[in-house]
Amino acid sequence: MPLERRVDAAGLFWDDEHSADQQMEAVAAIATHMKFRPRSVLTLAPDRRAKYLAQLPAMTDAIAARALVSYHLERQRPMMGAFLDLLGIAHENGLISEENLPKPDPARNLGGSRRRRRAVRVGETVRFAFHAVVTPAGTAPTF
Protein backbone atom coordinates (compact mmCIF):
# COMPACT_ATOMS: atom_id res chain seq x y z
CA MET A 1 0.00 0.00 0.00
CA PRO A 2 1.48 3.40 -0.88
CA LEU A 3 2.59 5.61 2.01
CA GLU A 4 -0.08 8.23 1.30
CA ARG A 5 -2.84 5.63 1.60
CA ARG A 6 -1.27 4.12 4.73
CA VAL A 7 -1.17 7.57 6.35
CA ASP A 8 -4.83 8.06 5.41
CA ALA A 9 -5.76 4.67 6.91
CA ALA A 10 -3.74 5.46 10.04
CA GLY A 11 -5.52 8.81 10.43
CA LEU A 12 -8.88 7.07 10.19
CA PHE A 13 -7.63 4.49 12.69
CA TRP A 14 -6.90 7.22 15.25
CA ASP A 15 -10.35 8.77 14.64
CA ASP A 16 -12.18 5.46 15.12
CA GLU A 17 -14.04 5.43 18.43
CA HIS A 18 -14.28 1.63 18.41
CA SER A 19 -10.56 0.92 18.38
CA ALA A 20 -9.42 2.16 21.79
CA ASP A 21 -7.62 -1.11 22.63
CA GLN A 22 -5.76 -1.17 19.34
CA GLN A 23 -4.95 2.53 19.70
CA MET A 24 -3.25 1.91 23.04
CA GLU A 25 -1.35 -0.96 21.45
CA ALA A 26 -0.31 1.38 18.62
CA VAL A 27 0.82 4.03 21.13
CA ALA A 28 3.04 1.45 22.79
CA ALA A 29 4.44 0.28 19.44
CA ILE A 30 5.22 3.84 18.31
CA ALA A 31 6.74 4.71 21.69
CA THR A 32 8.99 1.65 21.58
CA HIS A 33 10.06 2.22 17.98
CA MET A 34 10.66 5.97 18.32
CA LYS A 35 12.09 5.69 21.85
CA PHE A 36 9.37 8.04 23.14
CA ARG A 37 7.36 7.84 26.31
CA PRO A 38 3.80 6.67 25.63
CA ARG A 39 2.52 9.95 27.08
CA SER A 40 4.54 11.85 24.48
CA VAL A 41 2.97 9.84 21.66
CA LEU A 42 -0.50 10.74 22.95
CA THR A 43 0.32 14.45 22.85
CA LEU A 44 1.50 14.37 19.22
CA ALA A 45 -0.62 16.11 16.61
CA PRO A 46 -3.02 13.65 14.91
CA ASP A 47 -1.26 13.92 11.54
CA ARG A 48 2.13 13.13 13.12
CA ARG A 49 0.70 10.14 14.98
CA ALA A 50 -0.81 8.89 11.72
CA LYS A 51 2.50 9.30 9.90
CA TYR A 52 4.44 7.50 12.65
CA LEU A 53 1.94 4.63 12.66
CA ALA A 54 2.02 4.35 8.86
CA GLN A 55 5.82 4.17 8.90
CA LEU A 56 6.19 1.52 11.61
CA PRO A 57 8.36 -1.30 10.26
CA ALA A 58 6.06 -3.88 11.89
CA MET A 59 2.68 -3.79 13.57
CA THR A 60 0.42 -6.35 15.15
CA ASP A 61 -2.37 -8.00 13.22
CA ALA A 62 -4.95 -6.34 15.47
CA ILE A 63 -3.71 -2.83 14.64
CA ALA A 64 -3.43 -3.58 10.92
CA ALA A 65 -6.87 -5.19 10.80
CA ARG A 66 -8.53 -2.32 12.64
CA ALA A 67 -6.82 0.26 10.42
CA LEU A 68 -8.01 -1.61 7.31
CA VAL A 69 -11.57 -1.85 8.63
CA SER A 70 -11.58 1.88 9.43
CA TYR A 71 -10.19 2.70 5.99
CA HIS A 72 -12.65 0.51 4.10
CA LEU A 73 -15.67 1.70 6.09
CA GLU A 74 -14.76 5.33 5.47
CA ARG A 75 -13.15 5.39 2.01
CA GLN A 76 -14.20 2.23 0.17
CA ARG A 77 -17.98 2.04 0.72
CA PRO A 78 -18.85 1.95 -3.02
CA MET A 79 -16.46 -0.96 -3.56
CA MET A 80 -17.84 -2.79 -0.53
CA GLY A 81 -21.39 -2.21 -1.77
CA ALA A 82 -20.54 -3.57 -5.22
CA PHE A 83 -18.91 -6.62 -3.64
CA LEU A 84 -21.94 -7.31 -1.44
CA ASP A 85 -24.23 -6.82 -4.45
CA LEU A 86 -22.20 -9.42 -6.34
CA LEU A 87 -22.69 -11.86 -3.45
CA GLY A 88 -26.38 -11.05 -3.17
CA ILE A 89 -26.08 -9.82 0.42
CA ALA A 90 -28.48 -7.07 1.49
CA HIS A 91 -26.67 -3.93 2.63
CA GLU A 92 -27.05 -0.24 3.24
CA ASN A 93 -24.29 1.75 1.57
CA GLY A 94 -21.75 -1.06 1.94
CA LEU A 95 -22.72 -2.07 5.49
CA ILE A 96 -24.40 -5.43 6.00
CA SER A 97 -27.92 -4.71 7.21
CA GLU A 98 -28.87 -8.18 8.50
CA GLU A 99 -27.64 -9.69 11.74
CA ASN A 100 -27.90 -13.35 10.75
CA LEU A 101 -26.90 -13.97 7.18
CA PRO A 102 -27.83 -17.26 5.55
CA LYS A 103 -24.87 -19.40 4.56
CA PRO A 104 -24.33 -19.34 0.81
CA ASP A 105 -25.32 -22.49 -1.02
CA PRO A 106 -22.14 -23.86 -2.65
CA ALA A 107 -24.23 -25.82 -5.16
CA ARG A 108 -26.02 -22.65 -6.28
CA ASN A 109 -25.15 -21.68 -9.83
CA LEU A 110 -24.01 -18.08 -9.93
CA GLY A 111 -24.26 -17.72 -13.66
CA GLY A 112 -21.50 -20.25 -14.30
CA SER A 113 -18.86 -17.60 -13.87
CA ARG A 114 -15.64 -18.72 -12.23
CA ARG A 115 -15.20 -15.14 -11.08
CA ARG A 116 -18.55 -15.16 -9.25
CA ARG A 117 -17.85 -18.52 -7.59
CA ARG A 118 -14.52 -17.16 -6.41
CA ALA A 119 -16.31 -14.06 -5.08
CA VAL A 120 -18.47 -16.30 -2.89
CA ARG A 121 -15.36 -18.00 -1.43
CA VAL A 122 -13.68 -14.64 -0.93
CA GLY A 123 -16.90 -13.29 0.60
CA GLU A 124 -16.91 -16.07 3.18
CA THR A 125 -13.28 -15.29 4.03
CA VAL A 126 -13.96 -11.56 4.27
CA ARG A 127 -17.02 -12.12 6.45
CA PHE A 128 -15.02 -14.39 8.78
CA ALA A 129 -12.15 -11.88 9.01
CA PHE A 130 -14.52 -8.95 9.51
CA HIS A 131 -16.35 -10.73 12.34
CA ALA A 132 -13.03 -11.64 13.93
CA VAL A 133 -12.02 -7.98 13.94
CA VAL A 134 -15.28 -6.36 15.04
CA THR A 135 -16.48 -8.98 17.53
CA PRO A 136 -15.84 -7.83 21.11
CA ALA A 137 -13.12 -9.76 22.91
CA GLY A 138 -14.36 -12.78 24.82
CA THR A 139 -17.45 -13.35 22.68
CA ALA A 140 -17.86 -15.85 19.91
CA PRO A 141 -18.66 -14.51 16.45
CA THR A 142 -21.97 -15.56 14.93
CA PHE A 143 -22.04 -16.84 11.38
C-alpha positions in Angstrom: 0.0 0.0 0.0 1.5 3.4 -0.9 2.6 5.6 2.0 -0.1 8.2 1.3 -2.8 5.6 1.6 -1.3 4.1 4.7 -1.2 7.6 6.3 -4.8 8.1 5.4 -5.8 4.7 6.9 -3.7 5.5 10.0 -5.5 8.8 10.4 -8.9 7.1 10.2 -7.6 4.5 12.7 -6.9 7.2 15.2 -10.3 8.8 14.6 -12.2 5.5 15.1 -14.0 5.4 18.4 -14.3 1.6 18.4 -10.6 0.9 18.4 -9.4 2.2 21.8 -7.6 -1.1 22.6 -5.8 -1.2 19.3 -4.9 2.5 19.7 -3.3 1.9 23.0 -1.4 -1.0 21.4 -0.3 1.4 18.6 0.8 4.0 21.1 3.0 1.4 22.8 4.4 0.3 19.4 5.2 3.8 18.3 6.7 4.7 21.7 9.0 1.7 21.6 10.1 2.2 18.0 10.7 6.0 18.3 12.1 5.7 21.9 9.4 8.0 23.1 7.4 7.8 26.3 3.8 6.7 25.6 2.5 9.9 27.1 4.5 11.9 24.5 3.0 9.8 21.7 -0.5 10.7 23.0 0.3 14.5 22.8 1.5 14.4 19.2 -0.6 16.1 16.6 -3.0 13.7 14.9 -1.3 13.9 11.5 2.1 13.1 13.1 0.7 10.1 15.0 -0.8 8.9 11.7 2.5 9.3 9.9 4.4 7.5 12.6 1.9 4.6 12.7 2.0 4.3 8.9 5.8 4.2 8.9 6.2 1.5 11.6 8.4 -1.3 10.3 6.1 -3.9 11.9 2.7 -3.8 13.6 0.4 -6.3 15.1 -2.4 -8.0 13.2 -4.9 -6.3 15.5 -3.7 -2.8 14.6 -3.4 -3.6 10.9 -6.9 -5.2 10.8 -8.5 -2.3 12.6 -6.8 0.3 10.4 -8.0 -1.6 7.3 -11.6 -1.9 8.6 -11.6 1.9 9.4 -10.2 2.7 6.0 -12.6 0.5 4.1 -15.7 1.7 6.1 -14.8 5.3 5.5 -13.2 5.4 2.0 -14.2 2.2 0.2 -18.0 2.0 0.7 -18.8 2.0 -3.0 -16.5 -1.0 -3.6 -17.8 -2.8 -0.5 -21.4 -2.2 -1.8 -20.5 -3.6 -5.2 -18.9 -6.6 -3.6 -21.9 -7.3 -1.4 -24.2 -6.8 -4.5 -22.2 -9.4 -6.3 -22.7 -11.9 -3.5 -26.4 -11.1 -3.2 -26.1 -9.8 0.4 -28.5 -7.1 1.5 -26.7 -3.9 2.6 -27.0 -0.2 3.2 -24.3 1.7 1.6 -21.8 -1.1 1.9 -22.7 -2.1 5.5 -24.4 -5.4 6.0 -27.9 -4.7 7.2 -28.9 -8.2 8.5 -27.6 -9.7 11.7 -27.9 -13.3 10.8 -26.9 -14.0 7.2 -27.8 -17.3 5.6 -24.9 -19.4 4.6 -24.3 -19.3 0.8 -25.3 -22.5 -1.0 -22.1 -23.9 -2.7 -24.2 -25.8 -5.2 -26.0 -22.6 -6.3 -25.2 -21.7 -9.8 -24.0 -18.1 -9.9 -24.3 -17.7 -13.7 -21.5 -20.2 -14.3 -18.9 -17.6 -13.9 -15.6 -18.7 -12.2 -15.2 -15.1 -11.1 -18.5 -15.2 -9.3 -17.8 -18.5 -7.6 -14.5 -17.2 -6.4 -16.3 -14.1 -5.1 -18.5 -16.3 -2.9 -15.4 -18.0 -1.4 -13.7 -14.6 -0.9 -16.9 -13.3 0.6 -16.9 -16.1 3.2 -13.3 -15.3 4.0 -14.0 -11.6 4.3 -17.0 -12.1 6.4 -15.0 -14.4 8.8 -12.1 -11.9 9.0 -14.5 -8.9 9.5 -16.3 -10.7 12.3 -13.0 -11.6 13.9 -12.0 -8.0 13.9 -15.3 -6.4 15.0 -16.5 -9.0 17.5 -15.8 -7.8 21.1 -13.1 -9.8 22.9 -14.4 -12.8 24.8 -17.4 -13.3 22.7 -17.9 -15.8 19.9 -18.7 -14.5 16.4 -22.0 -15.6 14.9 -22.0 -16.8 11.4 
